[in-house]
Amino acid sequence: MSPSRGAAINSSFLRTLLSPTHTLATLSASSLRTQIYLSTSLSPHLNLSLEHHLFTSLPPATYTLLLYLNTPSLILGRNQNPWLEVHHPSVRAQSTVQLLRRRSGGGTVYHDLGNVNYSATVPTAVFNRDTHAHLVAGVLGPQARVNERHDIVWGPQGDKVSGSAYKLTRERSYHHGTMLLNCDLESIRGLLRSPLASAVVAARGVASVPSPVTNTGVDTGEFISGVARAFAEMYGGTAGVAVVSEEEMEAVEGIGKGVRELRSQEWVYGQTPRFSVRLPGGAGVVEVEKGVVTTVEGEAVEGVSGCRFGGGVVRRLLQGVGYAEAEKWAAEIVGGEEWGT
């Protein structure tokens, strides 16, 4: 039986799927062209930092696959706006679901233990956005196919089961994606809905494209082992396999640095592209850049420009509109007093 939502993945389970041949240190230092890493960590900060470390430190000719699961988390694309992509008041009001910004582009995704994440890195000269999507769809069977947006969809309705994002550099490029096996779809629907979006006048950055989603119901272990075997077969030769523990990751300086960056509020909020919001009751338009208020049209409240955007700023700007409306906007539409606090 596969580990599903609420269960922890461990090295013993992963070792029954694929026999490890190396540790993180020995495989990453080897000359093997094809390398497969299975993470035992459920931390989105650690797993995304491991991915970045492998991407930036391995030789350009290496073909790398990383597979991992995360505890409940919302992962923003590199150029996205947290206030416009998620139900920010709900996210700030709880501690169960973490909010992160990844280093690749694309839209916001939800992770939990019913979702498996895969990341395939190859030399840029042979990179194609559909190659690994077709590989994964082939593992799932005839109900899965790749659509024109490079997403993997399922069944006759074509509901999305895997979204993709990419990072391309001169020498190496990766495609990483999610796979909905037994995910908490109600959380997806509730958390990926912004109450602020209708008030936005203009916004730079990348907006997510909503799509109907479903679970495949495929066994977690079967999916992990199937994708790993297919990747090894695709690139031939001897594939090295490492089942990577948190202790191994934490011992790598570059991974630790990546975790600190991803946990930083300056990274999550301070990297937000410019946007502007029209407040109710004639309170004006708020211009925000990198998460900080730059100007307020017809500003009647002093000391707001230069403040970090959040419910606290909105409450001050709506003083003249009335307490109930100000509190509604601060607590139910924007959320959070001030990021970074």
Secondary structure, DSSP 8 states (H G I E B T S, - for coil): ----TT----HHHHHHHS---B-HHHHHTS--SEEEEEE----HHHHHHHHHHHHHHS-TT-EEEEEE--SSEEEE-TT--HHHHS-HHHHHT-SSSEEEE-SS-S--EEE-TTEEEEEEEEEGGG--TTHHHHHHHHHH-TTEEE-TTS-EEETTTTEEEE-EEEEE-SSEEEEEEEEESS--HHHHHHHS--SSGGGEEEE-S-------B------HHHHHHHHHHHHHHHH-S-EEEEEE-HHHHHT-HHHHHHHHHHH-HHHHTTT---EEEE-STT--EEEEETTEEEEETT--STT-TTSB-SHHHHHHHTTTT-HHHHHIIIIIII-SSSTT-
